[in-house]
Amino acid sequence: MRLMRPTYRAVQLVQPNSRQLVVASLLSRNIKSRLLLRDPEKASSLFGKQDESVLQVYKADTRNPNDLDPQMFEGVTHVICCTGTTAFPSKRWDGDNTPERVDWDGIRNLVSALPQTIKRLVLVSSVGVTKYNETPWSIMNLFGVLKYKKMGEDFVRNSGIPFTIIRPGRLTDGPYTSYDLNTLLKATAGERRAVVIGKGDKLVGEVSRLVVAEACIQALDIQSTEGQIYEINSVKGEGPGTDPEKWEELFRSVPSD
């Protein structure tokens, strides 16, 4: 049974491509959303002028717990969190934007600020988080990104808030630079629209950002995904698109790990 539409879906994101795809997909469904951004002015350039009754934008940096005023979450029932930074030192690390600060401190601060009335928190993590001391994952984890993502996952699991964790493979597609491109959702999943879902941190492969965004949105309303952790890839084929019944069947078909 599908849940009733919530008052607001809160989307806390840093990664530009994920942010645009998730928010654009929510807007295309006319789902009321609340977007938390370090720089709220970017919302206009990304999504154009939106009616505040549909999209509300708040300034917040999850690395700073004082930014996360509980009033930001009033009326919010579901949350999607796709924050992240690069695995290796880059310009994106400027300003203390490291994996420890984003994937550990940021997740801990966000989850601690959420009211216990949240019906579902969907967290985007990564494949390989349980194997960060094993080759080849240890290479990806040289600066701790997988370790800190796993710590963030564990904090979510122990928070008491209903959750779903999505662990994507290597992200493909993008960059996306316009709201119109995303809204049309013709961005470039190409032939890789079929979805492969697994458990137990066993999947290795690639996944379209479009598929990850859709998986997050679909998981919010599928009751069987509560308390579950999934790995996700995409391969050649048509896939479930935005069909909720096909997504529910996909999630239900995953054997226990």
N, C-alpha and C positions, 0 to 999 in steps of 0.2 A: 504494500500500500504506500502511495506517495504521501509525503508529509505536506501539510498546508504551507503555503508560501510564508516565509518569515517577515517580520517587520523590516529588518535590514540584514544584508550579508556584509560583513566587514572584510575587506581585503587589505592585508598588510604585506606590502611587497617592496623589494629593492630592485630585483632584476628587471631591466626595462622591457625585454621581450615578453617575459611571463606576465608582468603587470598589464601590458597592453592587451594581451590575448585574453586573460581572465576577465578583466574589467569590460572589454568590448563584448565578450560573450554574454556576460551578465546583462549589460545594457541592451543587447539585441533581444534578450528575453523579457525586457522591461522589469527586471528584478531590482528592487531598491538596494543600493550599495553604498558603503561608507569606505572611502579609500584613505589609508594612512600613508603619508609620504614625508620624506625628509624635506622636500622642496615642493610645497603645494602648487606653486606657480607652474610646475611642469604639467599639471593635470590639464590645463587649458590647451597647451600645445599638443598634448597627446590625444585628448578626447574631444577637443572643441568645447564650445559652451554647452553645458548640460543643465537641465532643470534640477534645482537642488532637492526637489521632492523625489528624484530618482537617483542622483549621485551627489553625495556629500564628501568633501575633501577636508581632511584634518592634517595639521603639521605634527609629525611625531617621528622620533628616532628610537627604535627599540633598544639601542645600546644605552640609552639614557632612561632609567626607570622613572625619573621625574617628568618625562614627556608623556607618559602613559596615564593620563587622567582618566579615572573610572567613568567619567561622564562621556568619554568618547564611545563607550560601549553600551550606553543606555539604548534600549530598543533593539540591540543587535542579538541575533539568535544563532548565527552561523559565522564561522571565521575561516578564511583561507590564508595561509601564510606561506609565501614563496621567497622569503628573504634569502640572500646568499651573496657570496663574493667569489673571487677566483681562487683556485686551489694553490696557485703559485704566485709569488710576489709580482705585482703589476701596479699600474697607476690606480687601479681600483682599490688598492690597499691604502692609498693616501688618506690621511685624516683618521687613522686608527680603524680602518675598515677591513680588519683581518678576520680569518675564519673564527678565531676564538671570540672576538668581540661580536661578530654577526651571528654565527651559528650556535654559540653557546650563551654568551651574555644576553644577546638579543632575544633568543627564544625563551630563556628563563624569565627575562623581564616581561615579555609579552604575556606569557602564560600566567604569570603571577598576577598580572593586572586584570585578567579576564574574570568576569563574574561566573559563579558556579551555575548560573542559569543558561549558559551557552549549550545549545543542543548538539553542536558538532564543531570540532576544530579539525580542519584538514591541513596537514603539514607536508610540504614537499621537501624530501630529503635527498638521498642518493643511493644507488646500488653500491655495494661494497662496504657499507659502513660497519658490518660485523666482521670484516676480513681485513681491516686496515693494517694488520701486522703481517699479512701474507702477500707474496708476489702474485700479480703485478700491482695490487691495491696499495702496497706499502710505498710505491713510487708516487702515486697520487696523493698519499697521505704524508709526504715529506714535511709539510708545514702544518699538519694537523687537521686538514679540512674534514676528512672522514671521521676522525676521532671526535671532533667537536659536534659534527652532525649527529653522531650516535648519542652523545651526551644530551643533545637537545631532544632527540627522540625519547630517550629514557625519562627526561623530565616531563614531557608531554604524557607519556604512558602512566606516570605516577601522580599526575595532577588531579585526577578525579573528574576531569572534563571528558566527555565523550569525544573520541578522536578517530581519525583515519589517517594513516601515514602512507604517502605515495613516494616510492623510490624510483625515479626515472633512470634509464640508461643514459648514454651520452646524448645530449640534446642536439637536435638538428633543426634546420630551417632558420630563417631570419637573416639579417635583422629586420625588424618591422618598424617603420618610421612614420606611419600615418594612421589616423583613426579609421579613415574610410577603408583602407586596405584590410584592417582587422575586422571591421564590422561586416564586410562582405564575406569574411572567413574564406577567402580564396587564396590566402597567403601562401604558402607553398608546401603543403603536405605532400604534393605530387602523388606518386603511386603508393606511398607508405602510409596508408590510412587504416590498415588492419591492425588490430591491437592484440598484443600478447601480454597476459598478466600472470604473475607467479607469486610465490611466497618462499620464504626461507633464504633470501638473498642469493638465489641461484642463477637468475637471469643475467646474461651479459649481451649487450648490444646497443642499439641506438633507438631513439624515440623522438618523434616530432613534437615540438613545443605545443602545437595545436592539440595534439592528442593528450598531452599532460594537462593543459588547461581544461579540456573537456572532462577528463577523468576527475579532476578536483571538483568541478561543478556538479557532476553527476553523483559523486560520492556523498555530497551533502544530504541528499534525500533518499539514499538507498540504505535501509535500516541494517541490512546484512553486512555492510562495510564498517559498522561501528566496532571499535576496538581492534581493527585489523590493520596489518601492514602488507602492502602490495609492492612488488616490483613491476615495472611497466616498460614495454618496448613497442615499437611499431614496425610493421613489415609491409611488403607489397600486398595490396588488396583494398577492397572498398571500406571495410570496417563498420563500426556502429554509428558513425556520424554523431548526431545529437539525439538519437533515439533512446529514451530512458529505459525502455524494456530490453533493448539489446545490451545496454550497459549493465543492467541488473543481472541479466543472464550471464554476461562475461564475468562479473565479480563473483557470482554464485558458483560458477564452474571451476573456480580455482581450488585445487585440492589443498587440504591442510598441510602445513609445512612440518 
